[in-house]
Amino acid sequence: MLYTAYDLQRRIASPLVTASERTARALNAVPAPLAGWGVRHARAACDILAHARPTHDRPPFGIDAVPVGAQMAVVTEHPTLRTPFATLIHFQKPSVTGQPRVLVVGPMSGHFTTLIRPTIQTLLGDHDVHVLDWHNARDIPVADGRFGLDEYIEHVMQALRHLGPDTHVVAVCQPAVPVLAAVALLAAEGDVAQPSSLTLMAGPVDTRVNPNRINTMAATRPLSSFERRLIDTVPARYAGAGRRVYPGVVQLTAFMSMNPKRHLGAHLRLYLDLVTGEDERAATTRAFYDEYGAVMDVPAEFYLETVGRIFQENRLATGRLTWRDIPVDPGAITSTDLLTIEGARDDICSPGQTLAAHGLCTGLPDHRKHQHLQPGVGHYGVFSGSRWEAEVYPVLRDFIAEVECREPLAPSA
């Protein structure tokens, strides 16, 4: 029903969107001296209407070069490992060698991994970056099997084993729990692929700490309610026909409804910027919402297991999480330094929920566990924007550099 209703709404709105696109293009062609008050307002309105719909294709990362020291280094994307559900991408810099190797794991939460492009681009200046790029579930045939929390954890372990020792792993937001679990499992096995460091950024390690409205909603509704209201089946016209998914457009609607005033305000500012010719600021806002509106479907089993095991039952925090029936014990981690990063104004992952990882990693001494609470930022400010660039990233960069300089310890056996 969700897909049917969405497709019907999309078909109904299509003529208006098409007309708005064509009108905006025509008005953009009007010479500046002739573009009076009415033309500018009409052009701005048509531009906003033309973009007022989600898209379903992954945008390009578009990172062609980054500053490394005083020089610009060319960046090329090279897939090094692929499964039906994800591709491990190496952002190669052929002219640069010797930088610390970093694996970035982004969320599978209705948006493509390109949403954390600012994180990746900034890291590239000082690091050799590899990224797990998750695929859109509606394009994955049912024959390729299920994808739940166990499969997510397995993908992280597979990526770390592929990259080998001396890798630093960074989990951005939602994957904090599965990435911490993956590192704990490698530690328990004495695997040489245990990473040198683990950074958890604004992730829900223990949602009982300082609970917010998202946590309260998850805790007070039965899991069957989420499945009944939010899960649908991919229609026949897509490669993933028959796969049960949490549609990305539903997640986008939920995100937008959390802060409707902020999003309405941003679009009003965009409208005014388009009218007054503030092209650079308008382009920045447009780029954000074009990325924000690019949505992907999430496998139903992963979404429901995340809600049930992480947000409702807090299995990792209470020592009850298993991977393929194997207990997950973060206390097994003894050779991987830990950094947690939180935003003081985060209303999606409240301060303290990521810090909870410190209490679980009992095998690490206190001097190898680090925490950074960033004042003045919400959830997205932890890993994107000016405060990320100027204040958060230096903490992460210096943490990795410190671990790199230390004498390597033998992995736990």
DOMAR-379702 format. One record per residue (C-alpha): y, x, z. Coordinates in steps of 0.25 Angstrom, whole numbers, padded with zeros to 4 digits, m for minus. Layout:
BEGIN
   north    east      up
       Y       X       Z
...
END
This chain:
BEGIN
   north    east      up
    0000    0000    0000
    0010    0011    0003
    0008    0017   m0011
    0009    0004   m0017
    0022    0000   m0010
    0028    0014   m0013
    0024    0013   m0028
    0030   m0001   m0029
    0043    0003   m0023
    0043    0016   m0032
    0041    0008   m0044
    0052   m0003   m0040
    0062    0008   m0037
    0059    0017   m0050
    0069    0010   m0059
    0080    0012   m0049
    0076    0026   m0047
    0076    0029   m0062
    0089    0022   m0064
    0095    0030   m0053
    0090    0043   m0059
    0096    0040   m0072
    0109    0035   m0067
    0111    0048   m0058
    0108    0057   m0070
    0118    0049   m0079
    0129    0050   m0068
    0126    0065   m0065
    0130    0067   m0080
    0144    0061   m0078
    0154    0072   m0078
    0160    0076   m0065
    0174    0071   m0069
    0169    0057   m0072
    0160    0056   m0060
    0169    0047   m0051
    0166    0041   m0038
    0157    0030   m0044
    0149    0039   m0052
    0146    0049   m0041
    0142    0038   m0031
    0133    0031   m0042
    0127    0045   m0045
    0124    0048   m0031
    0117    0034   m0028
    0108    0036   m0041
    0104    0050   m0037
    0100    0045   m0023
    0092    0033   m0028
    0085    0042   m0039
    0080    0051   m0028
    0076    0040   m0018
    0061    0040   m0020
    0050    0049   m0015
    0043    0059   m0025
    0029    0063   m0024
    0028    0077   m0031
    0029    0090   m0023
    0042    0096   m0026
    0042    0111   m0030
    0045    0121   m0018
    0055    0127   m0028
    0056    0140   m0020
    0058    0151   m0031
    0065    0162   m0023
    0069    0165   m0009
    0077    0176   m0003
    0069    0187    0003
    0079    0197    0010
    0090    0199    0000
    0082    0196   m0012
    0077    0183   m0019
    0062    0183   m0020
    0055    0174   m0031
    0045    0164   m0025
    0033    0158   m0033
    0023    0148   m0028
    0008    0152   m0029
   m0003    0143   m0024
   m0014    0151   m0017
   m0023    0140   m0012
   m0025    0125   m0015
   m0032    0113   m0010
   m0031    0099   m0015
   m0022    0097   m0003
   m0013    0109   m0003
   m0009    0122   m0010
   m0005    0135   m0003
    0007    0140   m0010
    0011    0155   m0009
    0026    0156   m0011
    0026    0170   m0017
    0037    0180   m0017
    0032    0191   m0027
    0043    0200   m0024
    0041    0200   m0008
    0030    0205    0000
    0026    0207    0015
    0032    0194    0020
    0024    0187    0031
    0015    0176    0025
    0018    0162    0029
    0010    0149    0027
    0018    0137    0028
    0011    0124    0031
    0020    0111    0028
    0017    0097    0032
    0009    0087    0025
    0018    0075    0028
    0022    0068    0016
    0031    0079    0010
    0027    0090    0001
    0027    0105    0007
    0040    0107   m0001
    0047    0100    0010
    0046    0113    0018
    0052    0121    0006
    0063    0126    0015
    0053    0131    0025
    0045    0138    0014
    0058    0144    0007
    0064    0150    0020
    0050    0156    0024
    0049    0163    0010
    0061    0172    0013
    0053    0180    0023
    0038    0176    0021
    0027    0175    0011
    0025    0160    0011
    0013    0151    0008
    0013    0136    0009
    0003    0125    0010
    0008    0115    0000
    0001    0101    0003
   m0002    0092   m0009
    0001    0077   m0011
   m0011    0069   m0006
   m0009    0058   m0017
   m0013    0069   m0027
   m0025    0074   m0020
   m0038    0067   m0025
   m0047    0060   m0014
   m0058    0069   m0019
   m0051    0081   m0012
   m0054    0075    0001
   m0047    0072    0014
   m0035    0080    0020
   m0033    0078    0035
   m0028    0088    0046
   m0041    0096    0045
   m0038    0098    0031
   m0024    0102    0033
   m0028    0112    0044
   m0039    0118    0035
   m0028    0120    0024
   m0020    0128    0033
   m0032    0136    0038
   m0035    0138    0023
   m0021    0143    0020
   m0021    0153    0031
   m0034    0158    0027
   m0030    0160    0013
   m0017    0167    0017
   m0024    0176    0027
   m0020    0183    0040
   m0005    0186    0044
    0000    0172    0039
    0010    0165    0046
    0009    0149    0046
    0020    0140    0047
    0018    0125    0049
    0029    0116    0046
    0029    0102    0053
    0017    0094    0052
    0007    0105    0050
    0009    0111    0064
   m0004    0105    0069
   m0013    0108    0058
   m0008    0122    0056
   m0009    0125    0071
   m0023    0120    0070
   m0026    0128    0058
   m0021    0141    0065
   m0029    0137    0078
   m0042    0135    0070
   m0040    0149    0063
   m0038    0155    0076
   m0050    0149    0082
   m0058    0154    0071
   m0052    0168    0072
   m0048    0167    0057
   m0040    0179    0052
   m0031    0169    0045
   m0024    0165    0058
   m0009    0166    0055
    0000    0176    0061
    0009    0165    0066
    0010    0150    0066
    0023    0142    0065
    0024    0127    0068
    0037    0120    0064
    0040    0106    0069
    0025    0102    0069
    0018    0091    0078
    0009    0100    0087
    0010    0090    0099
    0018    0077    0096
    0017    0073    0111
    0028    0082    0113
    0042    0076    0113
    0037    0065    0104
    0046    0058    0093
    0045    0045    0086
    0035    0050    0076
    0026    0055    0087
    0028    0042    0094
    0025    0034    0082
    0012    0042    0079
    0007    0041    0093
    0009    0026    0095
    0003    0021    0082
   m0012    0021    0079
   m0016    0030    0067
   m0022    0018    0060
   m0007    0013    0059
   m0003    0025    0052
   m0015    0024    0042
   m0013    0009    0040
    0002    0011    0037
    0004    0024    0031
   m0009    0028    0023
   m0011    0024    0009
   m0020    0027   m0003
   m0016    0035   m0015
   m0015    0026   m0027
   m0024    0029   m0040
   m0013    0035   m0048
   m0013    0048   m0040
   m0023    0059   m0039
   m0025    0056   m0024
   m0029    0042   m0027
   m0037    0036   m0015
   m0032    0046   m0005
   m0026    0040    0008
   m0013    0046    0010
    0000    0045    0019
    0010    0043    0007
    0021    0053    0007
    0031    0042    0004
    0028    0035    0017
    0030    0048    0025
    0043    0050    0018
    0047    0036    0022
    0043    0039    0036
    0051    0052    0037
    0064    0045    0031
    0063    0033    0041
    0063    0043    0053
    0077    0047    0050
    0083    0036    0040
    0098    0039    0044
    0096    0054    0041
    0090    0051    0027
    0100    0040    0024
    0111    0050    0028
    0106    0061    0020
    0106    0052    0008
    0120    0047    0010
    0125    0061    0011
    0117    0064   m0002
    0124    0052   m0008
    0138    0057   m0004
    0135    0071   m0008
    0131    0067   m0022
    0144    0059   m0023
    0153    0070   m0018
    0146    0081   m0026
    0140    0088   m0014
    0129    0093   m0024
    0123    0104   m0016
    0122    0095   m0003
    0116    0084   m0011
    0106    0093   m0018
    0101    0098   m0004
    0099    0083    0001
    0093    0079   m0012
    0083    0091   m0012
    0079    0087    0002
    0076    0073   m0001
    0069    0076   m0014
    0060    0085   m0006
    0059    0075    0006
    0055    0064   m0004
    0044    0071   m0011
    0032    0065   m0004
    0017    0068   m0003
    0006    0060    0002
   m0002    0065    0014
   m0017    0063    0015
   m0020    0051    0025
   m0030    0059    0034
   m0020    0070    0036
   m0009    0060    0040
   m0017    0052    0049
   m0024    0064    0056
   m0010    0070    0058
   m0005    0057    0064
   m0017    0055    0072
   m0021    0069    0077
   m0008    0076    0078
    0003    0065    0081
   m0006    0055    0089
   m0017    0063    0095
   m0010    0077    0096
   m0024    0083    0094
   m0019    0098    0093
   m0010    0097    0105
   m0021    0091    0113
   m0032    0100    0109
   m0040    0090    0101
   m0037    0094    0087
   m0049    0098    0078
   m0051    0103    0064
   m0064    0099    0058
   m0069    0097    0072
   m0065    0111    0076
   m0055    0111    0088
   m0041    0116    0086
   m0036    0125    0097
   m0022    0132    0095
   m0026    0140    0107
   m0035    0148    0098
   m0022    0154    0091
   m0020    0168    0097
   m0015    0176    0085
   m0005    0167    0078
    0009    0167    0083
    0016    0153    0085
    0030    0148    0082
    0034    0133    0083
    0047    0128    0078
    0053    0115    0081
    0066    0107    0078
    0074    0102    0090
    0078    0089    0083
    0064    0087    0076
    0061    0072    0076
    0048    0073    0069
    0041    0084    0077
    0048    0085    0090
    0051    0098    0098
    0040    0102    0106
    0029    0097    0097
    0027    0110    0089
    0030    0118    0101
    0017    0112    0107
    0009    0122    0099
    0013    0133    0109
    0005    0126    0120
   m0007    0124    0111
   m0008    0139    0106
   m0013    0144    0119
   m0019    0157    0113
   m0005    0162    0110
    0004    0169    0120
    0018    0163    0122
    0025    0175    0115
    0017    0171    0102
    0022    0157    0103
    0036    0154    0098
    0044    0141    0097
    0057    0138    0090
    0065    0125    0093
    0076    0124    0082
    0088    0116    0087
    0095    0106    0079
    0084    0103    0068
    0075    0092    0066
    0061    0092    0059
    0065    0097    0045
    0075    0107    0051
    0064    0115    0057
    0059    0120    0043
    0071    0117    0033
    0086    0117    0033
    0096    0127    0038
    0091    0128    0052
    0077    0131    0047
    0083    0142    0039
    0093    0148    0049
    0086    0145    0062
    0071    0141    0061
    0066    0150    0050
    0071    0163    0057
    0063    0160    0069
    0050    0158    0060
    0053    0170    0052
    0055    0179    0064
    0043    0173    0071
    0034    0177    0059
    0041    0191    0058
    0038    0193    0073
    0023    0189    0071
    0022    0198    0058
    0027    0210    0066
    0017    0209    0078
    0004    0216    0078
   m0006    0207    0072
   m0016    0201    0082
   m0030    0199    0079
   m0033    0184    0076
   m0040    0176    0087
   m0055    0177    0086
END
